[in-house]
Amino acid sequence: MRADVSIGLPGPTPVEHLLALAPRIERFGFSALWLNDLPNGDSLAGLRAVATATETLRLATGVIPLDRRPADTLDLDGLPTERTTIGIGSGGAPRPLALVADGIATLRRATRASIVVGALGPLMRRLAAEQADGVLFNWLSPDAAAEAVTELRAAAADRSVRAVLYVRTITDPAARPDLEREAERYESVPSYAANFDRLGIRAIDATLSAGHRLAEFDVADEIVLRAITPSGSLAELERFVEDAAAWRAGTA
């Protein structure tokens, strides 16, 4: 693998699970732990806990919707800036580009942590290429991801901008129905549905369920394997991390 490989977990993952999983993720050599941000799952609070249990693991939010959590309200205390990435997005804002541009500027004044923008369309990707430290690509097939990364490099010109690819992943066949439900849910969201139509793919084409396909997604600087398991139990997530480590090492 040329790309760094990271693990992504749901924001509502209990803190005790994070404290058990994070050292394991670090020990297996993954680059980062990404936590998404939901009304019932504060990514920053979760990462503060992870910071106390790890030494080198990068900590990343993927992503905080600024229409729900404005940049100037984010509590970044307790996060080691040298290994923290703040992922932000527009959510459902009526003026998404202005909101994200203002959010980047606000965060630049508040922290030296890296800033990554979740970007679905070309205008947001260009904004991220010009002003942020990275772009989080979501729900892209390998071919679509390769094209998006090429476009990012061109838009960034001489800036160093990190390309991160967020991929819903299962390692347990019993989680396949959960993966399919997740894909169907996103296909019902108008903005994503339009993007899938434009790309000529189904949402399920942008997911990963077999270790040998990991190399197909090796087109970015970092691949985030977003864990989907049947129940989200600690045992299932531990097994996911072990299986993903075997995929990464090419032993499965």
Secondary structure, DSSP 8 states (H G I E B T S, - for coil): --SEEEEEE-TTS-HHHHHHHHHHHHHTT-SEEEE--BTTB-HHHHHHHHHHH-SS-EEEES-EETTTS-GGG---TT--GGGEEEEEE-TT-SSHHHHHHHHHHHHHHH--SEEEEE--SHHHHHHHHHHSSEEEEES--HHHHHHHHHHHHHHHTTS--EEEEEEEE-SSGGGHHHHHHHHHHHHTSHHHHHHHHHHT--GGGG-B-SGGGGGGGTTSSEEEEEE--SS--HHHHHHHHHHHHHHHHT--
